[in-house]
């Protein structure tokens, strides 16, 4: 009787990246990471649960090339997707049964949740079949939500190792709903974007598991994003002081704290301190925020741009004097890193991983979340003190260069990946020799 297949990778590692949406305006770091790892010799192919967020014609050239080469699980043709799932199950019944057994072992699922997980299993069958066809033998997943549910089931069904990158805040705030404990326990290794993120995973797991968690920070390219690329007008001694420009980048959702920022701007106006504010992003809070602006007569001071391309967003940053992010929950925002790399003075909140990026009073100003008065005070200090703006902006850029430098952090990521995959390969070979 033929022995069952041994879970694990063969010596040559070919990695599948499973992402929630790729390419996407809000997740440009996916693109940078994939291209960076390929440039360092790793074989990476991409699969995305959802279609790219713009038409192929609207995508920049690099993103369009990536989109053409990416497997999209949820295609526009629902009938074809159903046929593909049935075909994958019929041709690989053992894989389906392994995935189903893994699903049944998940603790505390309601009947409704089990139905959702059956959809995840269907998607996992498509991911696994694609990996088999492409000769891919390791699965890596960004984020710990539904996309990781698909990844965990794909790994169990097709007997391939998988790993995770955990960001927060969503998965860290919804540990039970996302079944994050099971996902990290079954992962071969886990990358965390901050010490805070790793500490939260420590809470979920036994000390014996802690060795699988590795802090690999995100980053930006400080060569491309440098203060010399900014274009702004400085008031001279012969002209009246100009109104400073503040930019905030983030989806218009409650957790980003836009309402708190606008309340701070209203307080500043009442103090006689003017700021022009540009909010870049789209989301369900748009109408409420617009109503707030109108109700308090801030229309002349606040501009909503909706979502912009990355190039358009950077153009707005390069014209700004101050960057602010009043979030209630965050990982470590890439938009904040970009502003710091450009030498912008930044104000944000002392939540989650942000204090790892910004040392309060050194690289920027930090205020308590949901505290418009403290935020107004911090912004006022920047508006009134050009020297403070300059010193914080200079230190912010140095912080990015030393700790959040994308090329350096990608090199660390590639080295850590190589080490962990080599260890998995050695384990695989030992099991084969038994």
N, C-alpha and C positions, 0 to 999 in steps of 0.2 A: 504493500500500500504506500502511495506517495506521501511523503511528509508534508504537512501544511507549510505555507510560505512563512518565512521568518520576518517579523516586523523590523523595519529599520532600513537605512540607506546603503546602497552599494558604495564602493570607494569614491566614484566620481559624483560630486554633488551638483545637481541641477535644481535650482530653487524656483518654486512657484510663489509669487506674491498674490495673496487674495485680499482685495481692497473693497471698501463699501461703494465707492464711486471713483472712477479713474478714466481720464483726467478730470480734475475739479478745481474751480477757482479757489474754493475755500481750503483746499488741501494741496497746495503747490509743493509742499515738502515731500509728498509721495513721489512726484516726478523727479525732484532733485535727488532723492534717495536711490531710486531705481537706476537713474543714469549714472550717479556717482559710484554705485556698487559695480555696475557693468564696467565702468572705466577702470576699476581696480581689479578686474579679472574674474568677477563672479558671473555665473550664468543665471540670469533672472528673466523669467517670463511672467506676464501679468494676467490676472483674471479679476473681473469686477462684477459685483452683484448687480449693480445698477448701471445703466447707460451713462456715458459722459454727459456733462451738464450743459453742453452747447452743441450745435450741429457741427459736423466735420468742417464745414466751410468757415465757421466762426473760430475754430481752434487755431492757435498759433502752430507753426509748422512742426515743431518738435512734439507738441501734444497730439496733433493729427496723426503723425507717424505712430505714436504710442497707441492711439485709439484703434488704428487699423490692425495692430498686432495683438490686441487684447481680446481675451474671451469674455463676452458679456453673458452672464447667467440669465438675467431677466431681459430677454430680447423683446422687440416690439411685436413679434409674431407669437402669441400665446399658444396657438395650436402646435406650432413647431416645437416649442419648449416642452409641451406635454408629451409629444411623440418622442422627443429626445430622452426624456426621463424614463418613459416606458421602455425604450430601447436599451438604455443603460441598465435598468433593473433586470430585463430579460436576459441580457448578455452577461451580466455579472451578478447572479442571484446571491452568491456567497457574500459579496461585498455589501449588498443591500441588507442581508440578514445581520451581518456584523454591525452595520450602522443602526439597524433597528434595535438590536440588543443594547448598544451604547445609549440609545435614546431612552429605553425603558429603565436604565439604571440611574437616570438623572432624578435626583430627589425633589420631592415636593412640587411636582408639576400638576397644575389643575388640568381638567379635561380640555379646556379651551387652549391652554398653553401647549398641551401635547399635540393638538391639531397644528398649531404654528410650527412646532418642532418637526412635524412630519413634512411640512413645506421645506424646512431647513435641510432635512434629510434628502428630499428630492433634489435640491440645489447641490448638496454634497455629492450626490451621484454624478452630476454633470461635471463638477470640479475634478473628482477623482478620475473619471474616464478621460478627461482632457489631459490630466497629468500623466496618465498611463500612455496615451497616444503620443505625448510630447517627450516622454522619457524623463519626466520631472520626478524627483524622489524626496524632496523636502518641501513642506508647506509653511509659509510664514504669513501671519495675519496681523494687520494694524487695527487696533481698537478691540475692546473686549465685549462689544454688544452683539447684535444679531449676526454680523459678519463672522465673528469668532464662533458662534453657534454652528454655522455652516462648516467652518474650518475644523472644529473639534470632531464633528460627525464624519467629515471627509477623511480625517486622519484615522479614525477608528474603523471606518468601513473599508478603506483601501490599504490599511496597514502601512501608513507612511508616518514618519515623525513630523510633528509640527511645533512651531514656536510662535510667540506673540510679541508685539510691541504694545504696551499699555500707556495711555496718555492721561486719561482723566479729562474732565471731572465726571462725565456721565456714568461710566462703568464703576467708578469708585463710590458714587452716590447711590448706585442701584445694584449693589453686590448680589443680593438675593434674587432680584428680578432677572438679572443677567446670568445668574449661576456662575459668577466669576470664579468662585472657589474651585469648582470642578474644572473649569477651563485652564486655570494656571497649574493645578495639580497634574493634569494630563499633558501639559506642554513639556517639551524637552528642555526648553530654556525660555526665559522671558526678558525682554529689554524694557526698561523703565526710563521715561524721559526726565525724571527728577528724583532726588532723594526722597521727597515727600511721597511720590508715587510708590517707590519701593517700600517705604514704611507702611503704607496702607496694605500692600500685599503681604508684608510680614504679619500683619494682624490676622489675615485670613488663613495662614498656613502654619504648619509645624516648623520648628527650627531646622529640621532635617531637609526641608524644601528650600531654605533661604539661599543656598548656593546657586540655584538656578536663576536668580534675579540679578540683572546687571544694569547699572545706570549708564545709559548712552544718551547724551543730550542732543537735542536738535540744534540747529544753528543756521546762520546766514553767511553769505560771502561778503566779508568786509572790504574786499578789493573792489567789487562791483558797487556795493552800497557804501559809498564814502561821502564825507561832508562836502567835498568839492563838487559832487554831482548835484548838490542842492542849489536851487535858484530862488533867492528871496531878496527883498529890498530892505535895507537897513536905513532907518530914519537918520538924517544928518542933523547937526546942530542948528541948521538954518531952516529946517522944516518941522512942522508939528509932528508929535509922536504918532505913528500909525497904529491902527488896530491890529493886534496880533492874531495869527491864524492857528486854530487848534484843530487837529484831526483825530478822529476816533474810528477805528476799524473793527468791525465785528457784526455777526448776525444780530438782527433786531429781535432778540429774545430776552425774557426777563433776566436771565442769569448774567447777561453782559452789563447790566447796571446803567443803561442809557438814561433811564428816568432819573436816577441819582445825579448823573452828569448834567442833565438839563436843569434840574433843580439847583445845582451849584452855579450854573451859568445865570439863572434867574437871580440868585442871591448876589452874584457879582455885579449884575446890572444895577441892583438896588443900592450897592455900595459905590456906584459910579465907575466901575471897572468894566471896560468893554472887551469882548472877545468875539471873533467870528469863528463859528464851529461848523465843521463838515463831518457828517456822520456817513460813513461808507459801509454799506451792507443792506441786505433785505431780510425780511422776516415778518412774523405775525404781529409784532408790536408796532409796526409802522404807523397804522392809523391812530393808535393811542398816543404815540409820541408826537405825531403831527398835531393832534388835538391839544396836547399840553403846550406845545410851542405857540399855537394860535391863541389859546386861552390866556397866556401870560405875555402876549405881545412880543414874542421873540422871533417872529418871522424874518426880520431883517438880519438876525444874527445867526440863524441856524439853517444849514442846507442839508437836505437828504439827497444822496446821489444814487441810491439803490446799490446793487452789487456791481462792481467794476472788475475788469480784467486785472491780472497782476500788474501788467505794465501801467495801466491807468491808475491803479492804487498807488504804485510807487511814485508816479508823477505828482499825485496829490501830496504824498509825504514829503517830497522834495521841495514843495512850496510852503510847508508848514513851519511854524515856530515852536509849537508844543504838541506833544502827543499825550493823550489821556485814555485810560481804560479803567472803568469803574466796576469791573466784574465782581460778582458774588462767588463765582466758582470758576476755576481755570485749571489747565495743565500748566504749560508755560507757553504763552502765545508767541507764535512766530512773528506776528505783526509788531509786537513790542520789541523783539530782537531787531527787526528791520529798522524801526524808528531809532533805536539806540545806535545801531551801526552807522546811521546817517548823522549822528551827533545831535539828535533832537533831545531836549530835556523832556523827561517822561514823568507822568504821575499815574500811579496805579494803586491797587489795593493789596493789603498784606494777607493774601489768601493763598493756600495750597503752595505751588512751586514758585510763585512770583518772587517772594523774598530771596530765593536762591539766585534769581537773575539780577534783581535790583537790590543792592545793599542800601538800605534807607539812609537818605541824606548824603550818600556818596555817588551812586550811579543814577539816582532819581529820587523822587519823593513817593513815599507809601503812606496811605491813609486807611483807616478802618473801612470795611465795606459797608454800604448802605448808610453812609454818613455824609450827607451833602454839605454840611457846614465845614467839616474837616477838608473835604475835597475843594470847596470854594476857597478856604484859607490857603491851601497848597497852591492852587492855580493863581491866586492873587499874588503870592510871593514870587512866582515866576514872571508874571506880567510886569511887576514893578521893579524887578531886579535882573537887569541884563547880565550882570556878572555871574549871578547864580545860574541863569540859563546856560551860559557858556561853560561853567565849570562842571555842571552836571552832565551836559552833553558830551564834553570831552571824556569824562570818566566813564560814561555809558558806553562810548565806542571802545575804549580800552577793555572794558568788561567783556564785550562781545568778542573782541580779538583774542582774548586769553581763554575764555571759557565756552563761548558759543560760536566758535569759528567753524563754519560748515565743512570746509575741506579737511580740517584736522579731525573733527568729530566723525566724518564719514570714514576716514582712515581707521579710526578706532573701531567703528562699527564693522568695517570689513574684516579687520583683524580678529575681532571677537567672534564674528560669524564663522570665520575660517577655523578658529580654535574649537568652537562648539561642534561644528559639522565634522571636523576630524575626529573628535571624541566619539561622536555617534557612529562614525564609520568604523572605528576600532571596536566598539561594542558589537556592531553588526558582524564583523568578521569573527570575533570570539564566539558569538552564538552559532555561526555557521560551522565552526570547527568542533563543536561539541558533538 
